[in-house]
Amino acid sequence: MTSIAKAWLAVAVGVTAAALVFAGETEQVQKRSGIVARLQVDRSEVALSGEIVVTISVEGPASLEIASIPAVTTSPAWRARRASPPATRPADGGRLHWQQTFILEPLQVKEVPLPIARIRFRSGPDAEWQEMAWKPFPIQVTTEIMSADLSELRDPSGVEHLPTGSAGPRLWPWLLTAGSVVLGGLALAGWWYFRRRPAAAQPTPPHEWALRELARLEDPCQPANGDVERYHALISDVVRRYLELRFAVRAPEQTTHEFLESLQRSSPVPPTEQELLKELFQRCDLAKFARASFTTDECQAVRQMAVSFIRETSEKPVRSPAFRRGSPAEAGTTNLPDET
């Protein structure tokens, strides 16, 4: 090999090594007694205002048990935003796969180590608990603020003094008179305008709007016509819009799983109606996404569930009724057809 070829080979190896160092380590795998534990982060570089996704998974025998993780990290340089509940599923060979995901945000800049809590597990009820420790991930945290030195700030400018001189003509009495005339004219014009303006219509209460929209779907869907999916989608849209107007919740922008999960934490919906709402959304999702078949009577039952929920929650007190901010007429109505 010539000297030129050796030089090019050295440069290629150096560039490859530098790229690997810059990419950083994003995965760790440990194996012990037939149990495979895996720790992953989705990136090795993140902005100070960004987030990192940490995933811990363990695969082992069907009797595998994993202890709960109270805090994914104890480092003051990181804050846990949220965590998904642990999930298990069958794996190949009759084994079990366990997984949990955490969302973390950085609180410091430059290279910030990310230590992850140890994971405790055992292969069965009679086995002893074991632990696996992880190496801290070196995460590069960036920010657009390059310097926070207070000495770089400019000094405040001094007070500018007006030049002294002889006083001009005394115009303020004329200006005061002219201003009074203008203000009086504006007040009179405003009084005349509002006196002739018709009174604004009272906003339609959310429950009346929702029941009127559901009444347009009074005829049940016809499975033979293939409109089962659309029928349930319209019912779900009306109920979600009613929840937004009545209880000030973000039902139209959330999935069914996210919305039902938020109800369990802090819900303006009365507990007695939460189960009815859960069953209603699950039936609508079966028709919309699973494309389940429904008879005419089943379609009519779903619509009646929506009517019952709206009537039962329409008169119960709420902490902050949403329709005070606007009526359904102001916010827009659901695009329902004239005939189902």
N, C-alpha and C positions, 0 to 999 in steps of 0.2 A: 504493500500500500504506500502510495506516494505521500509526501509531507502535506500537499494540498488537500488530499482526500482525508487524511487524519485530522486536519484543521477543521474541515467542514463537518466531519463526524462529531468532533468535540463541541462545535457550536450547536448542532442539532440536539445532542444529549443535554446541553445546558439549557436550551430553550424548553425542552420537554420537562426537565426537572423544575424549572422556574414556573411553568404552567401548573404542574401538580401542586407545588407549594402554594401558589396563588389560589387555586381552587379550594384547597383546604380539605380536611377530613370531614365527611358528612355521614359516615356509617361505621358502626362497630358491631361485631358479631362475636358471641361467646357460646361455647358448647360445653356441656357438663352432664354426664350420665344419661345420654340420649335426649337431653333438653337443649334446644337451640334458642338463645335470646338475641334479639337484634334491636339496636338503637339507631335511629336515623334522624337527621335534621335536613330540612329542605334546601338549605343554603349555608354557605360559609361566610357570606358578606351581606350586611343588611343596613339600611338607613336607620338613623336614630328614631325616625317616626314610623318605621316599618315593624314587621312581625316575623317570627320564626315558628315553623311548625315542627314539633318534636313528636316522633312516633316510636312507641315501645311495643314490641311484639315478642311473644314467647310461644314456642311450639313444643309439645311433649305428649306424653301418654294421655289417654282419655280421662284419667283421674287427676290430671294436673290442676293444682290450686295456686292462684296468684294473690298475694296480700295486696290490699288497697294501698294506693300511693297518696298520702295526705298532701305532700308538697313536692312537685316535680324538681324544684331546685330551691336551695336556701341562700343563694348568692344575692346580695343587695344590689348587684348590677343588673338583675333581671326581674321582671314582674310577670306573673302568670295572669293572662287575660281570661282564658276559659279553657275547659277541658271537656272532651267527649266522654260519655260513660263507657266503661270497659265493654268490649264486645268479644264474643267467642263464636267459633264456627268449626265444623268438622274439617279435618285435614286428611291427606292421603294416608293410607295404611291404618285407619282407625284411630288416628291421633287427633289432638285438639290444638286449635290455633287461637291464642288470646292476643288482643291488641287494644291500646288506648292512645289517644292523640291529645296533645297539649299545645296551646298557642301562647307564646312568650313575646314580650316586647323589651328592648334594651333600654337601660337608664343611663348608660355611660357611652363614651365614644372611644375610638381607637381599637386596639385588639383587646377584647373582653372575653375571658374564659367563661365557658358555660358548663358548670358542673351539674350532673344529673343524679338524682337520688338513686340509691341502690334499690334493686328489685328483689323481693323475697318470694320464694316459691317452694313448693314441695310436690312430689310425684303422686301423693295419695294421702288419705286421712290419717293413716298410721305412720307415714314417713316424717322425718325431721325437716324442719324449715331450713332452707339454704339461702344464701345471698350471692348476688353478683354485683360487682362494682364497675363503674364506667370511668373512662378517662375523660377529663373535661375537654370540650370542643373549643378550639381557638376560633372565635368569631370576630370578624373585622366589622366594626360599627362605624359608619361614615356619617358626616353631616356637612351641610353647605356653609356653616359658620366656621370660618377658618381661624378666627382669633376673637377672644373675649376680653382683651386687655382694655381696661377703662381709660388708660392714658391716651388711647388713640381717638377718644371722643373729642370733638371740637369744643373750645371754651364758649360759654354763652355770650352772645353779643351784649354790649352795654345798652343802657337806656338812651334813646335818641331824644335830644331836647329840641323843641320847636324854636325856630329863630324868633328873636324879640324884635319888635318894631312898633310903629304907630298903629293904633286900632283903626280899622276900616269903618265904613258906614254901618250903622246899627240896623241890620236886616232881620234880626231874629223875630221882631214882632210880626213882620209880614209873612215870614215863613211859618210861624205858629198859626196865623190866621188861615193861610192856604191849606196847611195840613188838617186843620179842624174841618174845613169845608169838604176836603176830599174824604176824610173818614166818615163824616156824616152822610155823604152821598153813597159810599159803599155800604154803610149800615142800612140805609133805606132800600137800596137795591136788593140786599140780601133778605131783608124782611119781606119784600114783595115777591121774591122768587120762592122762598119756602112757604109763603102763604098760598101761592097758587099751585105748588107742587103736590100731587096726590100722595096720600099716605102710602108708605111702602107696605107691600103685602107681607103678612106674617109668614115666617118660614114654616114649611111643612115638617111636623115631627118625624123623626127617623122611622118609627114603627108604622106610621100611616103610609109613608112612601114605600117601605119594604112590602107591606101587605098588598098595596096596590100593584106593585110589580109582580108579586107572586100570583095575584089574581089573573094576570094575563097568561099564566101557565096553567090555568084551571083544567084544561083538557089534558089528560095524561099522555105521555109519549107513546108512540106506536113502534114497538120493536121491529116490526116488519119494514118500516120506512127507514130504519137505520139512524134514527135521531135520538137514541138513548144517551149517547155520550154528550151531545149538545144540550139536551134537556137538563142533565145533572150539572153541567158546567154553568148554566144560567142560574140554577138554584143556588149553587155555591157562591157565585159572584154577588147575588143579591144579599145573602146572609153576611158575607165578608164586608160588603159596603155598609150594611146596617151596623155591624160591630164597630166599624171605624167611626160612624156618625154618632152612635149612641154611647160608646164606652171609650172613645179616643184611643183605640188600639190599632196597630198597623197590620190588621188582618189581610188587606189586599196585597201587601208586599211580602208576606211571609208564606212559607210552605206550611202544609197542615201539621207536619211534625214540629216545626219551630213554634207555631202558634200554640199548639196544645201543651208544649213544654213550658212556654212562658206563662200559661194559665196556672200551672202548678206552683210557680214561684210567687207571683204577685198578680192576682186576677181581680179586675173590676166586675167580672161576670159572677153571679151568685153560684155557690158550689152545687146547688141542686140542679142547675141548668147546664153545668159543665159536661156531665155524662151524656145528656141529650145532644149537645153540640158536637161532642167527640164522635158519637155514632153517626150523626148526620154527615160530617165531613168525611168519615171513613167510607160511607156508602157512595158519596159523590166521587171520591178518589177511585173507588173500584170501577165505576162506570167510565171515568175520564181516562185513567191511565192503564188499568188492568183490562179494560174493555169487557167487563163482565156483562152477562146478559141479564136483563131485568124484564119482568112481565109488566103489563099495564097496571095491575094492582100494586106492584112493588114501586113503580115510578110515582104513582099517586100517594103512596105511603111516605115516600121521601119528601114530597112537597108538603104533606100535612105535618111532618116533623118540623120543617122550617117554619110553618105558620105557628105551631104550638110554641116553639122557642121564642119567636118574636113577641107573641102575645104575653107570655109569662114574664119576659124581661122588660116589657115596655113601661110598666108602672113602678118598678122597683127603683129605689134611690141609687144614684151613682155619685162618686166623689167629684168628677169633673165631666158633665155631659158635653159630648163633642159637638152637638148641633148648635151650641151657643156660638160657635165660630162661623157657622154658615149652614144653610139649609141644603137638602139634596138638590134643590133647583139651582142653587148657586154653585155647588160642587160638581154638578153633572150627574146624569142618571145612567143606570146600566143599560146597555144597548140590547133591549129585549125586543123580540119580534112581535108583530101584531097578532099572529096566530102561531101556536106551538106546532 
